[in-house]
Amino acid sequence: MGYYLANGIYPKWSTFVKTIPSPRGNKKKHFTAVQESARNDVEHAFGVLQQRFAILHGPSRMFKIKYLTNIMKVCVILHNMIIENEHDDNLVPNIEYDQLDDEVPKLSRNRTTELMDFIQCHHQIKDMSAHHQLQAYLIEHQ
């Protein structure tokens, strides 16, 4: 399962690795420095998106979270498309995206293994002990 580098405002879930507010010991200090450096890289990338797309400069309090999520995804996709376009076009295969399957998926109201796996994964994400174990592992790994 992947994880995100986060700051203190996020819950203690196994998918969020937060910085240590007052690190004690060399390992924890090193971990905090590396984690904050990586977060700064992400913030820098977000700054590039803000400079490239003016829509991210305006106030966002009136937007619903769903719309903000879609706006951010679109900006990241557009940024990636621009970067890809700047590279050699011969390296990218020509893919026809207009070909869609005409099949409509069948819906089921029965509990499936996929649903049960999703529920189990959701519980694992919210496991606070897994959060602490992941952070301890990453401190040792660094």
VEXDREN-2710 file (C-alpha; in Angstrom, 1 decimal):
% VEXDREN-2710
k/r/px/py/pz
1/MET/0.0/0.0/0.0
2/GLY/1.4/3.4/-0.9
3/TYR/1.6/6.4/1.4
4/TYR/1.6/10.2/1.2
5/LEU/3.9/12.6/2.9
6/ALA/1.7/14.9/5.0
7/ASN/1.9/17.5/7.7
8/GLY/0.2/17.4/11.2
9/ILE/-3.3/18.3/10.1
10/TYR/-4.0/14.8/8.6
11/PRO/-5.3/11.9/10.7
12/LYS/-3.0/9.1/11.8
13/TRP/-3.8/6.7/9.0
14/SER/-1.4/4.2/7.6
15/THR/-1.4/6.0/4.2
16/PHE/-0.1/9.3/5.7
17/VAL/3.5/9.7/6.9
18/LYS/3.7/12.9/9.0
19/THR/6.8/14.7/10.1
20/ILE/7.9/14.5/13.7
21/PRO/7.2/17.8/15.5
22/SER/10.1/17.6/18.0
23/PRO/12.5/14.9/16.8
24/ARG/14.8/13.4/19.4
25/GLY/17.8/11.3/18.3
26/ASN/19.8/11.3/15.1
27/LYS/17.5/8.8/13.2
28/LYS/14.4/10.8/13.9
29/LYS/16.1/14.1/13.0
30/HIS/17.4/12.6/9.8
31/PHE/13.9/11.2/8.9
32/THR/12.3/14.6/9.6
33/ALA/14.8/16.4/7.4
34/VAL/14.4/13.9/4.5
35/GLN/10.6/13.9/4.8
36/GLU/10.4/17.8/4.9
37/SER/12.7/17.9/1.9
38/ALA/10.5/15.6/-0.1
39/ARG/7.4/17.6/0.9
40/ASN/9.2/20.8/-0.2
41/ASP/9.7/19.1/-3.6
42/VAL/6.0/18.4/-3.9
43/GLU/5.2/22.0/-2.8
44/HIS/7.6/23.3/-5.5
45/ALA/5.9/21.1/-8.1
46/PHE/2.5/22.6/-7.0
47/GLY/4.0/26.1/-7.3
48/VAL/4.9/25.2/-10.9
49/LEU/1.3/24.3/-11.5
50/GLN/0.1/27.5/-9.9
51/GLN/2.4/29.6/-12.2
52/ARG/1.3/27.7/-15.3
53/PHE/-2.4/27.6/-14.7
54/ALA/-4.0/30.8/-13.4
55/ILE/-7.1/28.9/-12.2
56/LEU/-5.2/27.8/-9.1
57/HIS/-4.5/31.4/-8.1
58/GLY/-8.0/32.4/-7.2
59/PRO/-10.0/31.8/-4.0
60/SER/-11.2/28.3/-3.5
61/ARG/-13.4/28.5/-0.5
62/MET/-16.5/28.7/-2.6
63/PHE/-15.7/25.6/-4.6
64/LYS/-16.9/22.2/-3.5
65/ILE/-14.2/19.6/-2.6
66/LYS/-15.3/17.5/-5.6
67/TYR/-14.7/20.4/-8.0
68/LEU/-11.3/21.3/-6.5
69/THR/-10.2/17.7/-6.8
70/ASN/-11.2/17.7/-10.5
71/ILE/-9.5/21.0/-11.1
72/MET/-6.2/19.7/-9.6
73/LYS/-6.4/16.5/-11.5
74/VAL/-7.0/18.4/-14.8
75/CYS/-4.0/20.7/-14.1
76/VAL/-1.7/17.8/-13.3
77/ILE/-2.9/16.0/-16.5
78/LEU/-2.4/19.1/-18.6
79/HIS/1.0/19.7/-17.1
80/ASN/2.0/16.1/-17.9
81/MET/0.7/16.4/-21.4
82/ILE/2.7/19.6/-22.0
83/ILE/5.9/17.9/-20.6
84/GLU/5.2/14.9/-22.9
85/ASN/4.7/17.1/-25.9
86/GLU/8.0/18.8/-25.2
87/HIS/9.8/15.4/-25.5
88/ASP/10.4/13.6/-28.8
89/ASP/7.0/12.6/-30.3
90/ASN/8.5/9.6/-32.0
91/LEU/9.0/7.9/-28.7
92/VAL/5.3/8.0/-27.8
93/PRO/3.1/5.4/-29.5
94/ASN/0.0/6.6/-31.4
95/ILE/-3.0/5.4/-29.4
96/GLU/-6.6/5.8/-30.6
97/TYR/-8.6/6.8/-27.5
98/ASP/-11.9/7.1/-29.4
99/GLN/-12.4/3.3/-29.6
100/LEU/-14.8/2.5/-26.8
101/ASP/-16.3/-0.9/-25.8
102/ASP/-20.0/-1.0/-26.3
103/GLU/-20.5/-3.4/-23.5
104/VAL/-22.3/-2.2/-20.4
105/PRO/-21.0/-3.8/-17.2
106/LYS/-23.5/-5.8/-15.2
107/LEU/-24.3/-4.5/-11.8
108/SER/-24.7/-6.8/-8.8
109/ARG/-25.9/-6.1/-5.3
110/ASN/-24.3/-9.2/-3.9
111/ARG/-21.2/-9.0/-1.8
112/THR/-18.3/-9.8/-3.9
113/THR/-14.7/-10.6/-3.0
114/GLU/-13.7/-7.2/-4.5
115/LEU/-16.1/-5.4/-2.2
116/MET/-14.9/-7.3/0.8
117/ASP/-11.3/-6.6/-0.2
118/PHE/-12.1/-2.9/-0.5
119/ILE/-13.7/-2.8/2.9
120/GLN/-10.7/-4.6/4.5
121/CYS/-8.3/-2.3/2.8
122/HIS/-10.3/0.7/4.0
123/HIS/-10.0/-0.6/7.6
124/GLN/-6.2/-1.1/7.1
125/ILE/-5.8/2.5/5.9
126/LYS/-7.5/3.8/9.1
127/ASP/-5.3/1.6/11.4
128/MET/-3.4/4.0/13.6
129/SER/-1.0/1.3/14.8
130/ALA/0.0/0.7/11.1
131/HIS/0.6/4.4/10.8
132/HIS/3.1/4.3/13.7
133/GLN/4.7/1.1/12.4
134/LEU/5.2/2.6/8.9
135/GLN/6.7/5.7/10.4
136/ALA/9.1/3.7/12.6
137/TYR/10.0/1.5/9.6
138/LEU/10.8/4.6/7.5
139/ILE/12.9/6.1/10.3
140/GLU/15.0/3.0/10.4
141/HIS/15.1/2.7/6.6
142/GLN/16.5/6.3/6.3
END
